[in-house]
Amino acid sequence: MTDRQLPKWSELKPLLHPKPVVLNGTDRRLGNAVTIADLRSIARRRTPRSVFDYTDGAAEEELSLSRARQTFRDLTFNPGILRGVGTVDTTTTVLGQPSAQPFGFGPTGFTRMMHADGEAAVARVAGKMDIPYGLSTLGTTNIEDLATAAPGTRKWFQLYVWRDHGPAEDLMRRAKEQGFEALMLTVDCPVGGSRYRDIRNGFAIPPALSVKTVLDGAMHPNWWVNFLTTPPLEFASLDSWGGTVGEMMNALFDPTMSLDDLDWVRRTWDGPLIVKGIQTVEDARAVVDHGADAVLLSNHGGRQLDRSPVPLRLVPEVRDALGPDAEIMVDTGVMSGSDVVAAIALGASSVLVGRAYLYGLMAGGERGVQRAADILATEVKRTMALLGARRIADLGPQHVRLP
């Protein structure tokens, strides 16, 4: 028989640690988010369906995106032991400049649609984290305003080249005048991909106040109040558009774009040039031969051609083809710091995230972006320690096995 007795308060008191009451709703929600997936769940609850689906969705059956994420989930880490990882250094070099993390914030369109804080909030967090941030041609904050909002942030400008080269020349000139460090030329959009979620939702820029959107707005009043009481959406390259995103891309972008256009951009822009949207080894070689300083292996987050290659799988091949000194970036499907570490170990120079910080933005504005960045940074450091890597340079193919 076990002897039992009523516990004394003096014995219970040390065991009781009540969780502090957090009165601010945003802080409370973000404090409960442990992963990027948690932020995604919060974002889904707090954002109108059409806006969330624009961010979350991909082309057609969304196979490209799901395969990219599944590849990260299915890979195997090979940890090294007894490596003395009491201190882990996550700093690295990106385009010849120091970066506190091996990841940066990639360009995304219509960011103020997700939350009124928009691109300025994302850029400010990037500055605090000492990582680069890319502003999209289709961003909802213009070049000059972003430069004012985040003067200390490493800023890149992402450029689409369309039929008339004049506007692109103007955008490059403005970016250079405002101190943008690099140009990121996107080359995987000769036409717009077919995004079924957007079509079914009737998603347009700006959102049309149909019966459907009004009813959805009633379920997300905070988002609508922010949207209706903040300055109208302003685009870096155009003022307004009355159709779907895919229709706009088809109207703007040039299906005849070729390596000659890349040569023209190289002549026009005298700073670092990243070419985004590389999906074959041959194209990686070609753009480097035509003056690219870095290649970004990307299938546009799965938003253009469905069943396109998984960018992560291309990393080892492109590294072998371009050599040890080439600047090779990768995106698509990244949902954790361990995903970032895996990409670096396979040969990437750095990783760009998009949806991960947008989920944070939708979940809690600038504080949500900061929460996403903190989650990723914590996971990067922990994963490196568990792999036995004290520095980014210690990571290598021996640490990862692809399925």
C-alpha positions in Angstrom: 0.0 0.0 0.0 1.2 3.5 -0.9 0.9 6.1 1.9 -1.0 9.2 0.8 -1.4 12.6 2.3 -2.8 15.9 1.3 -0.1 18.2 -0.1 0.8 21.3 1.8 0.6 24.8 0.2 4.3 25.3 0.9 5.0 22.2 -1.2 2.6 23.2 -4.0 3.6 26.8 -4.3 7.0 26.2 -6.0 5.3 24.0 -8.6 2.8 26.6 -9.7 4.0 29.0 -12.3 0.9 30.6 -13.8 1.4 31.9 -17.3 1.3 35.7 -17.4 -1.9 37.2 -18.8 -1.3 38.9 -22.1 -3.9 41.6 -22.7 -2.9 42.6 -26.2 -4.6 40.2 -28.6 -1.9 40.4 -31.3 0.9 39.7 -28.8 -1.2 36.8 -27.4 -1.7 35.2 -30.8 1.9 35.6 -31.9 3.2 34.3 -28.5 1.3 31.1 -29.1 2.9 30.6 -32.6 5.7 28.2 -32.3 6.2 27.5 -36.1 5.6 29.1 -39.4 2.7 26.7 -39.8 1.2 28.2 -36.7 1.4 31.7 -38.2 -0.2 30.3 -41.4 -3.2 29.1 -39.3 -3.6 32.4 -37.6 -3.3 34.2 -40.9 -6.0 32.1 -42.4 -8.4 33.0 -39.6 -7.7 36.7 -39.7 -7.6 37.4 -43.5 -10.4 37.3 -46.1 -10.3 34.1 -48.1 -9.4 35.7 -51.4 -6.4 37.5 -49.9 -5.2 34.4 -48.0 -5.6 32.2 -51.0 -3.7 34.7 -53.2 -0.8 34.3 -50.8 -1.1 30.7 -50.0 -2.0 29.3 -53.4 -0.1 28.3 -56.5 -0.7 27.4 -60.1 -3.3 24.9 -61.3 -3.3 21.8 -59.1 -0.5 23.3 -56.9 1.7 20.3 -57.5 4.9 22.3 -57.8 4.4 23.9 -54.4 3.3 20.7 -52.6 6.3 18.7 -54.1 8.7 21.4 -53.0 7.4 21.3 -49.5 7.3 17.5 -49.5 10.9 17.4 -50.6 12.0 19.4 -47.6 9.8 17.1 -45.3 11.3 13.9 -46.8 15.0 14.7 -46.7 17.2 13.2 -44.1 19.7 15.0 -41.9 23.0 13.3 -41.0 24.2 14.8 -37.7 27.8 14.9 -36.6 28.5 14.5 -32.9 31.1 15.8 -30.5 31.7 18.9 -32.6 31.8 21.5 -29.8 28.8 23.6 -30.7 28.6 25.7 -27.6 28.8 28.7 -29.9 27.0 28.7 -33.3 27.6 31.5 -35.8 24.8 31.9 -38.4 26.5 34.8 -40.2 27.3 34.5 -43.9 28.1 36.5 -47.0 25.5 37.4 -49.5 26.5 39.3 -52.7 29.8 40.1 -51.1 28.2 41.7 -48.0 27.7 40.2 -44.5 24.3 38.9 -43.6 23.4 37.8 -40.0 21.4 34.8 -41.4 21.6 32.5 -44.4 18.1 33.6 -45.4 16.6 36.9 -46.7 13.1 38.2 -47.5 12.2 37.7 -51.1 10.0 40.0 -53.2 6.3 39.5 -53.1 3.5 41.4 -54.9 0.6 43.3 -53.4 2.0 43.1 -49.9 -0.2 45.8 -48.3 -3.1 43.7 -49.4 -2.1 41.1 -46.8 -1.8 43.8 -44.1 -1.8 47.5 -44.1 1.8 47.6 -42.7 3.0 46.1 -46.0 6.4 46.2 -47.5 7.7 48.9 -45.1 7.1 46.6 -42.1 8.9 43.7 -43.8 11.8 45.9 -44.8 12.2 47.2 -41.2 12.3 43.7 -39.8 14.9 42.8 -42.4 16.9 45.7 -41.2 16.6 44.6 -37.6 17.7 41.1 -38.5 20.5 42.4 -40.7 19.3 40.4 -43.8 18.4 41.6 -47.3 14.9 42.5 -48.5 13.6 42.5 -52.1 10.9 45.0 -53.2 8.8 43.7 -56.1 7.9 45.6 -59.2 4.3 44.7 -58.2 4.9 45.9 -54.6 2.3 48.2 -53.0 5.0 50.6 -51.6 7.0 52.6 -54.1 10.8 52.7 -54.3 11.1 56.1 -52.7 8.7 55.5 -49.8 10.4 52.2 -49.0 13.8 53.8 -48.9 12.5 56.4 -46.4 10.8 53.7 -44.3 13.8 51.4 -44.0 17.0 53.5 -44.6 19.3 51.0 -43.0 18.1 47.9 -44.7 19.9 46.1 -47.5 17.4 46.6 -50.3 17.2 44.8 -53.6 14.7 45.7 -56.4 12.9 42.9 -58.3 12.2 43.8 -61.9 9.8 42.4 -64.5 10.7 43.4 -68.0 7.7 43.9 -70.2 7.1 45.0 -73.8 8.0 48.6 -73.3 11.5 48.9 -71.9 11.0 52.5 -70.9 9.3 51.9 -67.6 11.9 49.3 -66.6 14.7 51.8 -67.3 12.9 54.3 -65.1 12.5 51.8 -62.3 16.2 50.8 -62.4 17.2 54.5 -62.3 14.9 55.2 -59.3 16.2 52.1 -57.5 19.8 53.2 -58.0 19.1 56.7 -56.9 17.5 55.4 -53.7 20.5 53.2 -52.8 19.1 49.8 -53.7 22.0 47.4 -53.6 21.1 44.9 -56.3 18.6 44.2 -59.1 16.7 40.9 -59.2 15.5 40.2 -62.8 12.6 37.7 -62.9 12.6 35.6 -66.1 10.0 32.9 -65.5 7.0 35.0 -66.4 6.6 35.2 -70.2 2.9 34.9 -69.4 1.0 34.6 -66.1 0.4 31.2 -64.5 -3.2 30.0 -64.1 -4.0 30.2 -60.4 -7.3 28.5 -59.9 -7.9 29.8 -56.4 -7.7 33.4 -57.6 -10.0 32.6 -60.5 -12.6 30.9 -58.4 -12.4 33.7 -55.8 -12.7 36.4 -58.4 -9.6 38.0 -56.9 -8.8 41.3 -58.5 -6.6 44.3 -57.8 -8.0 46.2 -56.0 -10.6 43.9 -54.4 -14.1 44.5 -55.8 -16.7 45.1 -53.2 -19.1 42.4 -54.4 -21.7 40.7 -52.2 -19.3 37.9 -51.7 -16.4 40.1 -50.5 -18.7 42.2 -48.3 -19.9 39.0 -46.5 -16.4 37.8 -46.2 -15.4 41.2 -44.8 -18.0 40.9 -42.1 -16.1 37.8 -40.9 -12.8 39.8 -40.9 -13.6 43.3 -39.8 -10.1 44.2 -38.6 -8.7 43.6 -42.0 -11.4 45.6 -43.8 -11.0 48.5 -41.4 -7.3 48.6 -42.0 -7.8 48.3 -45.8 -10.5 51.1 -46.0 -8.8 53.5 -43.6 -5.2 53.5 -44.9 -3.9 55.1 -48.1 -5.0 53.4 -51.3 -2.8 50.7 -52.8 0.0 52.1 -54.8 2.2 50.0 -57.1 5.8 50.5 -57.9 5.1 50.2 -61.6 1.4 50.9 -62.2 -1.4 52.7 -60.4 -4.3 50.3 -60.8 -5.7 47.3 -62.5 -9.2 46.1 -62.9 -8.7 42.4 -63.6 -7.2 39.3 -62.1 -3.4 39.0 -61.4 -3.0 36.6 -64.2 -4.7 38.9 -66.7 -2.5 41.8 -65.6 0.7 39.7 -66.0 -0.4 38.6 -69.5 -1.0 42.2 -70.5 2.3 43.5 -69.1 4.9 40.8 -69.6 6.8 40.1 -72.8 6.7 36.5 -74.1 9.4 37.4 -76.6 11.9 38.2 -73.9 15.3 36.6 -74.6 18.9 36.6 -73.5 19.2 39.9 -75.5 17.0 41.5 -72.9 19.2 40.2 -70.2 22.2 41.8 -72.0 20.2 45.1 -72.1 19.5 44.9 -68.4 23.2 44.1 -67.7 24.2 47.2 -69.7 21.7 49.4 -67.9 22.2 48.2 -64.3 25.8 48.6 -63.1 25.3 46.9 -59.7 24.9 43.3 -58.6 22.5 41.4 -60.8 20.5 38.4 -59.7 18.5 36.4 -62.2 15.4 34.8 -60.6 13.5 31.9 -62.0 16.3 29.5 -63.1 15.0 25.9 -63.4 17.7 24.1 -65.4 21.5 23.8 -65.2 21.7 25.0 -68.8 19.9 28.2 -68.1 22.0 28.8 -65.0 25.2 28.6 -67.1 23.6 30.8 -69.8 22.7 33.7 -67.5 26.1 33.7 -65.8 27.7 33.8 -69.2 25.6 36.8 -70.0 26.7 38.7 -66.9 24.5 37.6 -63.9 26.3 37.9 -60.6 23.9 35.4 -58.9 21.3 32.9 -59.9 18.1 32.3 -58.0 16.8 28.7 -58.4 13.0 29.3 -58.3 9.8 28.1 -59.8 8.1 31.3 -58.6 6.8 29.6 -55.5 4.9 27.1 -57.7 2.8 30.0 -59.0 3.7 29.8 -62.7 4.2 26.3 -64.3 2.7 23.5 -62.4 4.9 20.3 -62.3 8.0 22.4 -62.6 11.3 21.2 -61.1 11.7 21.4 -57.3 14.4 24.1 -56.9 16.0 22.4 -53.9 16.8 19.4 -56.0 18.6 21.6 -58.5 21.0 23.0 -56.0 23.7 20.3 -56.1 23.6 20.1 -59.9 23.9 23.8 -60.4 26.7 24.0 -57.7 28.6 21.3 -59.6 28.1 23.1 -62.9 29.0 26.7 -61.8 31.7 25.8 -59.3 32.4 26.6 -55.7 32.5 30.4 -56.0 29.2 31.0 -57.8 26.4 32.8 -55.9 23.5 30.4 -55.9 20.3 31.3 -54.2 17.1 29.2 -53.8 13.5 29.6 -52.8 10.1 27.8 -52.9 8.6 25.6 -50.2 10.7 27.0 -47.3 8.7 26.7 -44.1 11.3 26.4 -41.4 14.8 27.2 -40.4 15.8 23.6 -40.9 14.7 23.9 -44.5 17.1 26.8 -44.8 19.9 24.8 -43.3 19.2 21.9 -45.6 19.5 24.1 -48.7 22.7 25.6 -47.5 24.2 22.2 -46.8 23.3 21.0 -50.3 25.2 23.9 -51.8 23.1 27.1 -51.8 24.7 30.3 -50.9 21.6 31.7 -49.3 17.8 31.1 -49.2 14.9 33.5 -49.8 11.6 33.2 -48.1 8.3 34.7 -49.1 5.2 33.0 -47.8 6.8 32.4 -44.4 7.0 36.1 -43.6 3.7 36.9 -45.3 1.9 34.5 -43.0 3.5 36.5 -40.1 2.4 39.8 -41.7 -1.2 38.6 -42.0 -1.2 37.2 -38.5 0.1 40.4 -36.8 1.5 43.1 -39.0 5.1 44.1 -38.4 5.2 42.1 -35.1 4.1 39.1 -37.0 6.9 39.5 -39.5 9.3 39.8 -36.6 7.9 36.6 -35.1 8.4 34.7 -38.4 12.0 36.0 -38.6 12.7 35.0 -35.0 11.2 31.5 -35.5 13.4 30.9 -38.6 16.5 32.3 -36.9 16.0 30.1 -33.8 15.4 27.0 -36.0 18.5 27.8 -38.1 20.8 28.0 -35.1 19.3 24.9 -33.3 19.5 22.8 -36.5 23.1 23.8 -37.1 24.0 22.8 -33.5 22.2 19.5 -33.8 24.1 18.8 -37.0 27.4 19.6 -35.4 28.0 22.8 -37.5 29.4 25.8 -35.7 29.6 28.0 -38.8 27.7 28.2 -42.1 30.9 27.1 -43.8 30.8 23.9 -41.8 27.6 22.8 -43.5 28.0 20.5 -46.5 26.4 17.6 -48.5 27.5 15.2 -45.8 24.7 16.6 -43.6 21.8 16.0 -45.9 20.4 13.2 -48.0 17.6 13.9 -50.5 14.9 11.3 -50.9 
